[in-house]
Amino acid sequence: MWRIIIIGFYSAGFARYDYALRNYKDVYTGASRSTGYIRNTDKEKQYARSVVNQQISNLFSKNGISLSKQADLTFSIDPYTYQLTVSGNADRDTLSQIEKLLNEGDNAKNIWTHAWICMHDSDNEIVNSQANRTKANQYSLWHEVYETTGYDARNATYRNGTFIAEDGTDLLALFKEKAKNGAGYELYSNRWLEYAKNGWKKENDLVLKIGFDSSGLYDIGQERGYGATQNMWMKGISQSIFEASV
């Protein structure tokens, strides 16, 4: 089974981008910051875009999917399940087939992560209208709690200063017991308690959309994109959908 094999991880607050691209090492080398973040250069992001484009092109080709030059699709990806949905001007059967392929393995997760990285400038500031720090914090909180406890934070009920799961488990106590370090526990437990005041807001879920047409992926919601028709601002490092070797 052919899959998009970009691998990535991100958690706001305690963050790292740890990518491994087949036949191309250290695409996201970045530069260290005292806060623990790693910056990714425009050149790195542009090369990664060409790699992902080529992988998607190969995936479609191997499965007999041929899109017209007029095709214009949108991939929308849930930040928790990484379930991807496809919309656009292709026929329903083609959209369904693409959706099925991109939801195999970690394909959708890897596209989400690539889109998320490309939504930041060289100082890791968010430059896309789809995202903000509140959404990023809610995203990282959910994943930190889920990966630490195995529970979905959205389903917990705030009661007497803690969070109670549907089965009665005290999630704050469990989170503290299993947290990898005290600083992480303080950060995420305090963030969780902030959400208790207002409730989990679905509008702050970090659902990401990225476009796809005959030239490959293109960014939605930002002035400086990395799509083949968006990257004229990047002097001397533009790459087409077919220039990457994968």
C-alpha positions as CSV (number, residue, x, y, z in Angstrom):
1,M,0.0,0.0,0.0
2,W,1.5,3.3,-1.1
3,R,1.4,6.1,1.5
4,I,2.6,9.6,2.0
5,I,5.5,9.1,4.4
6,I,6.2,12.5,5.9
7,I,6.3,12.0,9.7
8,G,5.8,14.9,12.1
9,F,4.9,15.9,15.6
10,Y,3.8,19.2,17.1
11,S,2.7,20.4,20.5
12,A,2.3,24.1,21.2
13,G,4.2,25.2,24.4
14,F,6.5,22.2,24.3
15,A,7.1,22.0,20.6
16,R,9.4,20.3,18.1
17,Y,9.2,19.5,14.4
18,D,10.8,16.2,13.8
19,Y,10.5,15.2,10.2
20,A,12.0,12.4,8.2
21,L,11.4,12.4,4.5
22,R,12.3,9.4,2.4
23,N,15.5,9.9,0.4
24,Y,15.9,13.4,1.8
25,K,17.2,13.9,5.3
26,D,16.9,17.0,7.4
27,V,14.4,18.9,5.3
28,Y,13.2,20.6,8.5
29,T,16.5,21.2,10.1
30,G,15.5,24.7,11.3
31,A,17.4,26.6,14.0
32,S,17.1,26.3,17.8
33,R,15.4,28.9,19.9
34,S,15.8,29.4,23.6
35,T,12.1,28.6,24.0
36,G,12.6,25.1,22.6
37,Y,10.9,25.8,19.3
38,I,12.6,25.0,16.0
39,R,12.3,27.4,13.1
40,N,11.9,26.1,9.5
41,T,13.3,28.1,6.7
42,D,11.2,29.0,3.6
43,K,13.5,26.9,1.5
44,E,12.9,23.8,3.7
45,K,9.1,24.3,3.6
46,Q,9.2,24.8,-0.1
47,Y,11.2,21.7,-0.7
48,A,8.9,19.7,1.6
49,R,5.9,21.0,-0.4
50,S,7.4,19.6,-3.6
51,V,8.0,16.3,-1.9
52,V,4.4,16.1,-0.6
53,N,3.1,17.1,-4.0
54,Q,5.1,14.4,-5.7
55,Q,4.0,11.8,-3.2
56,I,0.3,12.7,-3.8
57,S,0.9,12.7,-7.5
58,N,2.4,9.2,-7.3
59,L,-0.4,8.0,-5.0
60,F,-3.1,9.2,-7.4
61,S,-1.3,7.8,-10.5
62,K,-0.8,4.3,-8.9
63,N,-4.5,4.2,-8.1
64,G,-5.8,5.4,-11.5
65,I,-6.9,8.9,-10.4
66,S,-6.6,11.5,-13.2
67,L,-7.7,15.1,-12.5
68,S,-8.4,17.7,-15.1
69,K,-6.4,20.9,-15.3
70,Q,-9.5,22.7,-14.1
71,A,-9.8,20.6,-10.9
72,D,-9.8,22.6,-7.7
73,L,-10.1,20.6,-4.5
74,T,-10.1,21.4,-0.8
75,F,-8.7,19.0,1.8
76,S,-10.2,19.7,5.3
77,I,-8.6,17.8,8.2
78,D,-9.8,17.2,11.8
79,P,-7.0,18.1,14.3
80,Y,-7.9,15.2,16.7
81,T,-8.7,12.2,14.5
82,Y,-6.9,13.5,11.5
83,Q,-9.8,12.5,9.4
84,L,-9.7,14.2,6.0
85,T,-12.6,15.2,3.9
86,V,-12.4,16.3,0.2
87,S,-14.6,18.8,-1.6
88,G,-14.3,20.4,-5.0
89,N,-15.3,20.3,-8.6
90,A,-14.4,16.6,-9.4
91,D,-17.1,14.0,-9.7
92,R,-18.4,12.3,-6.5
93,D,-16.7,9.0,-7.2
94,T,-13.3,10.6,-7.7
95,L,-13.8,12.7,-4.5
96,S,-14.7,9.5,-2.6
97,Q,-11.7,7.7,-3.9
98,I,-9.3,10.5,-3.1
99,E,-10.7,10.8,0.4
100,K,-10.3,7.0,1.0
101,L,-6.6,7.1,-0.2
102,L,-5.7,10.1,1.8
103,N,-7.2,8.6,5.0
104,E,-5.0,5.5,4.7
105,G,-2.3,5.2,7.3
106,D,-0.9,8.6,8.4
107,N,-1.5,10.4,5.1
108,A,-4.0,12.9,6.4
109,K,-2.1,13.5,9.6
110,N,1.1,14.2,7.6
111,I,-0.7,16.6,5.3
112,W,-2.2,18.4,8.3
113,T,1.2,18.7,9.9
114,H,2.8,20.0,6.7
115,A,0.0,22.6,6.3
116,W,0.4,23.6,9.9
117,I,4.2,24.1,9.6
118,C,3.7,26.2,6.4
119,M,1.3,28.5,8.4
120,H,4.2,29.9,10.4
121,D,6.9,32.4,9.5
122,S,10.6,32.0,10.2
123,D,10.0,33.1,13.8
124,N,7.2,30.5,14.2
125,E,4.6,33.2,14.3
126,I,1.2,32.1,12.9
127,V,0.5,33.9,9.6
128,N,-2.7,32.2,8.5
129,S,-6.2,33.3,9.1
130,Q,-7.3,29.7,9.8
131,A,-5.2,29.5,13.0
132,N,-4.3,31.4,16.1
133,R,-2.6,30.7,19.4
134,T,-5.9,29.9,21.2
135,K,-6.6,27.2,18.6
136,A,-3.0,25.9,18.8
137,N,-3.3,25.7,22.6
138,Q,-6.5,23.8,22.5
139,Y,-5.1,21.4,19.9
140,S,-1.9,20.7,22.0
141,L,-3.9,20.4,25.2
142,W,-6.2,17.7,23.7
143,H,-3.3,15.7,22.3
144,E,-1.2,16.0,25.5
145,V,-4.1,14.8,27.6
146,Y,-5.0,12.0,25.2
147,E,-1.5,10.8,24.8
148,T,-0.9,10.9,28.6
149,T,-4.2,9.5,29.8
150,G,-5.9,7.9,26.8
151,Y,-9.0,10.0,27.5
152,D,-10.8,12.5,25.2
153,A,-10.7,15.9,27.1
154,R,-13.7,17.1,25.3
155,N,-15.9,14.5,27.0
156,A,-14.8,15.3,30.6
157,T,-17.0,17.1,33.0
158,Y,-15.6,19.9,35.2
159,R,-16.5,19.1,38.9
160,N,-15.0,20.3,42.2
161,G,-11.8,21.7,40.7
162,T,-11.0,18.7,38.5
163,F,-12.2,16.9,35.4
164,I,-14.2,13.7,35.6
165,A,-14.3,11.2,32.7
166,E,-17.5,9.5,31.7
167,D,-16.4,6.4,33.6
168,G,-15.7,8.4,36.8
169,T,-11.9,8.7,36.5
170,D,-10.4,11.9,37.9
171,L,-8.4,13.0,34.8
172,L,-6.4,15.7,36.5
173,A,-5.1,13.2,39.1
174,L,-4.4,10.6,36.4
175,F,-2.7,13.3,34.2
176,K,-0.5,14.3,37.1
177,E,0.4,10.7,37.8
178,K,1.4,10.0,34.3
179,A,2.8,13.4,33.2
180,K,6.4,13.1,32.0
181,N,7.6,16.2,33.8
182,G,6.2,18.7,36.3
183,A,6.6,21.7,34.0
184,G,4.4,20.0,31.4
185,Y,1.8,19.1,34.0
186,E,1.6,22.7,35.2
187,L,1.4,24.1,31.7
188,Y,-1.4,21.8,30.5
189,S,-3.3,21.5,33.7
190,N,-3.5,25.3,34.0
191,R,-4.6,25.5,30.4
192,W,-7.2,22.8,31.0
193,L,-8.6,24.7,33.9
194,E,-8.8,27.9,31.8
195,Y,-11.1,25.9,29.4
196,A,-13.2,24.9,32.4
197,K,-14.4,28.5,32.7
198,N,-15.7,28.7,29.2
199,G,-16.2,25.1,28.1
200,W,-14.6,23.4,25.1
201,K,-15.3,25.6,22.1
202,K,-15.7,23.7,18.8
203,E,-15.0,26.9,16.9
204,N,-11.5,26.8,18.4
205,D,-10.7,23.4,17.0
206,L,-7.7,23.6,14.7
207,V,-9.4,22.2,11.6
208,L,-7.1,23.0,8.7
209,K,-7.9,23.4,5.0
210,I,-5.4,23.2,2.2
211,G,-6.2,23.5,-1.5
212,F,-5.1,21.1,-4.3
213,D,-5.2,21.7,-8.1
214,S,-3.2,20.6,-11.1
215,S,-0.1,22.3,-9.7
216,G,-0.3,20.6,-6.4
217,L,-1.1,21.8,-2.9
218,Y,-1.7,25.5,-2.3
219,D,-2.2,27.4,1.0
220,I,-5.5,28.9,2.0
221,G,-5.7,31.9,4.3
222,Q,-2.2,33.4,4.1
223,E,-0.6,36.1,2.0
224,R,2.7,34.2,1.3
225,G,2.0,30.6,0.3
226,Y,4.1,27.7,-0.9
227,G,1.9,26.6,-3.8
228,A,3.4,26.6,-7.3
229,T,1.4,29.7,-8.3
230,Q,1.8,31.4,-4.8
231,N,5.6,31.4,-4.3
232,M,6.8,34.2,-6.6
233,W,7.8,36.0,-3.4
234,M,10.5,33.3,-2.9
235,K,13.4,34.3,-5.1
236,G,15.4,31.6,-6.7
237,I,14.0,28.6,-4.8
238,S,10.7,27.9,-6.6
239,Q,10.1,24.2,-7.3
240,S,7.4,22.6,-9.3
241,I,5.3,19.6,-8.4
242,F,7.7,17.2,-10.2
243,E,11.1,18.5,-9.1
244,A,11.4,16.5,-5.9
245,S,12.8,13.0,-5.9
246,V,10.9,10.6,-3.7
